[in-house]
Amino acid sequence: MQEIISALVSTMTGRTESARLVVRQITVPTTPGPCGARQTTCRNGQCIPLDYRCDGDTNCDDNSDEESCSVSSICEPNELRCRNDRCAMRIYRCDGDDDCEDNSDEEDCPTRKPSDSCDIVEFECMSGDQCIPITYQCDGEIDCLDRSDELNCCKCIRLIANSLF
């Protein structure tokens, strides 16, 4: 449906001009299924937030949120290309976690001899065969396969630092 309204309009300079306004009725499309406007519907009818679609994590119970997704052809400079064409952060390579979801970031990892020492910016796990970035120690996440990076962690650093000032 369309309606046209014509009128004479006075300008600020005192001139009179004709104006025409076209009004069209539009309908707002409704979201199919039971999901809200900022949600998407999984094949099984489940609703998930729209930005969860093609985010690399399975959110639909039937995995339909990760189907037919276009894969970015270029990983960021700080990322590595996984065998399944996903991108994962380079710092997570060989950290003991499957960040690629196909375990390709954990393959062909260098092995350390027990006599090899970790780099100065790394924490040596108690097992002696794994080094992790020192910032991963006592961060609340287990990074060493033997869990030693989260042992004997102390929350007292803040108290010591506060007492110095």
C-alpha positions as CSV (number, residue, x, y, z in Angstrom):
1,M,0.0,0.0,0.0
2,Q,1.3,3.4,-0.9
3,E,-0.1,6.9,-0.1
4,I,1.1,10.2,-1.7
5,I,0.6,13.5,0.2
6,S,1.2,16.8,-1.6
7,A,1.4,20.1,0.2
8,L,2.6,23.7,-0.2
9,V,5.4,24.5,2.2
10,S,6.7,28.0,3.2
11,T,10.5,28.2,3.3
12,M,12.5,30.4,5.8
13,T,13.0,32.9,3.0
14,G,9.3,33.3,2.6
15,R,9.0,31.5,-0.7
16,T,6.3,28.9,-1.1
17,E,7.3,25.5,-2.6
18,S,5.4,22.3,-3.3
19,A,6.4,19.2,-1.5
20,R,5.5,15.6,-2.1
21,L,5.7,12.9,0.6
22,V,5.4,9.2,-0.4
23,V,4.3,7.0,2.5
24,R,4.6,3.2,2.0
25,Q,3.4,0.6,4.4
26,I,6.1,-1.9,5.3
27,T,5.8,-5.0,7.4
28,V,8.6,-6.1,9.7
29,P,9.5,-9.7,9.0
30,T,9.0,-12.0,12.0
31,T,11.7,-14.4,13.0
32,P,10.6,-17.9,11.9
33,G,10.2,-20.4,14.8
34,P,10.2,-19.7,18.5
35,C,13.4,-17.7,18.6
36,G,13.8,-14.0,19.4
37,A,15.1,-11.3,17.1
38,R,18.7,-11.6,18.2
39,Q,18.6,-15.4,18.1
40,T,18.9,-18.1,15.4
41,T,17.1,-21.4,15.2
42,C,19.0,-24.7,15.2
43,R,17.8,-27.4,12.9
44,N,16.4,-29.2,16.0
45,G,14.4,-26.1,17.0
46,Q,16.8,-25.0,19.8
47,C,17.4,-21.2,20.1
48,I,20.9,-19.8,20.5
49,P,22.3,-16.2,20.3
50,L,22.8,-15.1,16.7
51,D,26.5,-14.4,17.2
52,Y,27.1,-18.0,18.3
53,R,26.4,-19.1,14.6
54,C,29.7,-20.1,12.9
55,D,31.8,-19.0,15.9
56,G,33.9,-22.3,15.9
57,D,32.1,-23.7,19.0
58,T,29.2,-26.1,18.8
59,N,26.2,-24.5,20.6
60,C,23.3,-26.4,19.0
61,D,22.8,-29.9,20.3
62,D,22.7,-31.1,16.7
63,N,25.8,-29.1,15.6
64,S,23.7,-27.2,13.0
65,D,25.1,-23.8,14.1
66,E,28.6,-24.8,12.7
67,E,27.4,-26.3,9.4
68,S,27.7,-24.4,6.0
69,C,30.0,-21.8,7.5
70,S,32.5,-20.1,5.3
71,V,36.1,-20.5,6.7
72,S,38.3,-17.5,6.7
73,S,41.0,-18.0,4.2
74,I,43.6,-16.1,6.2
75,C,44.5,-16.6,9.9
76,E,45.6,-13.6,11.9
77,P,49.4,-13.2,12.2
78,N,49.3,-14.5,15.8
79,E,47.3,-17.5,14.7
80,L,48.1,-20.9,13.1
81,R,46.0,-22.8,10.5
82,C,44.6,-26.0,11.9
83,R,44.3,-29.1,9.8
84,N,40.5,-28.6,9.8
85,D,40.9,-25.0,8.5
86,R,40.2,-23.3,11.7
87,C,42.6,-20.8,13.2
88,A,44.0,-21.1,16.7
89,M,46.3,-18.8,18.7
90,R,50.0,-19.6,18.1
91,I,50.8,-19.4,21.8
92,Y,48.5,-22.4,22.4
93,R,50.5,-24.7,20.1
94,C,51.9,-27.7,22.1
95,D,50.3,-26.6,25.4
96,G,48.5,-29.9,26.0
97,D,45.0,-28.5,25.1
98,D,43.2,-29.3,21.8
99,D,42.5,-25.8,20.7
100,C,42.0,-26.7,17.0
101,E,39.3,-29.3,17.9
102,D,41.1,-31.8,15.7
103,N,44.3,-31.9,17.9
104,S,46.5,-30.7,15.1
105,D,47.9,-27.9,17.3
106,E,49.2,-30.7,19.6
107,E,51.0,-32.8,16.8
108,D,54.7,-32.8,16.0
109,C,55.5,-30.9,19.2
110,P,59.2,-30.7,20.2
111,T,60.1,-33.1,23.0
112,R,62.4,-32.0,25.7
113,K,65.1,-34.2,27.2
114,P,65.0,-34.2,31.0
115,S,68.3,-32.4,31.0
116,D,67.0,-29.5,28.8
117,S,66.0,-26.4,30.8
118,C,63.1,-24.1,30.1
119,D,63.6,-20.7,28.7
120,I,63.8,-17.8,31.2
121,V,60.2,-16.7,30.4
122,E,58.8,-20.2,30.9
123,F,57.7,-22.3,33.8
124,E,59.0,-25.8,34.0
125,C,56.3,-28.3,34.9
126,M,57.2,-30.8,37.7
127,S,57.3,-33.6,35.1
128,G,60.4,-32.0,33.7
129,D,59.3,-32.5,30.1
130,Q,57.0,-29.5,29.5
131,C,57.5,-25.8,29.6
132,I,54.7,-23.3,29.6
133,P,54.8,-19.4,29.4
134,I,55.5,-18.2,32.9
135,T,52.3,-16.1,32.9
136,Y,50.3,-19.3,32.8
137,Q,51.5,-20.3,36.2
138,C,48.9,-19.7,39.0
139,D,46.4,-18.2,36.5
140,G,43.6,-20.5,37.5
141,E,43.8,-22.7,34.4
142,I,45.7,-26.0,34.3
143,D,48.3,-25.9,31.6
144,C,50.9,-28.5,32.7
145,L,49.8,-32.0,31.9
146,D,50.8,-32.9,35.5
147,R,48.8,-29.8,36.8
148,S,51.9,-28.5,38.6
149,D,51.4,-25.0,37.3
150,E,48.5,-24.5,39.7
151,L,50.1,-26.1,42.8
152,N,51.2,-24.0,45.8
153,C,49.7,-20.9,44.3
154,C,49.3,-18.1,46.8
155,K,46.9,-15.2,46.8
156,C,49.2,-13.3,49.2
157,I,51.1,-11.4,46.4
158,R,48.6,-8.6,46.6
159,L,49.0,-8.3,50.4
160,I,52.8,-8.2,50.1
161,A,52.6,-5.6,47.3
162,N,50.2,-3.5,49.3
163,S,52.4,-3.6,52.4
164,L,55.3,-2.1,50.4
165,F,53.4,1.1,49.7
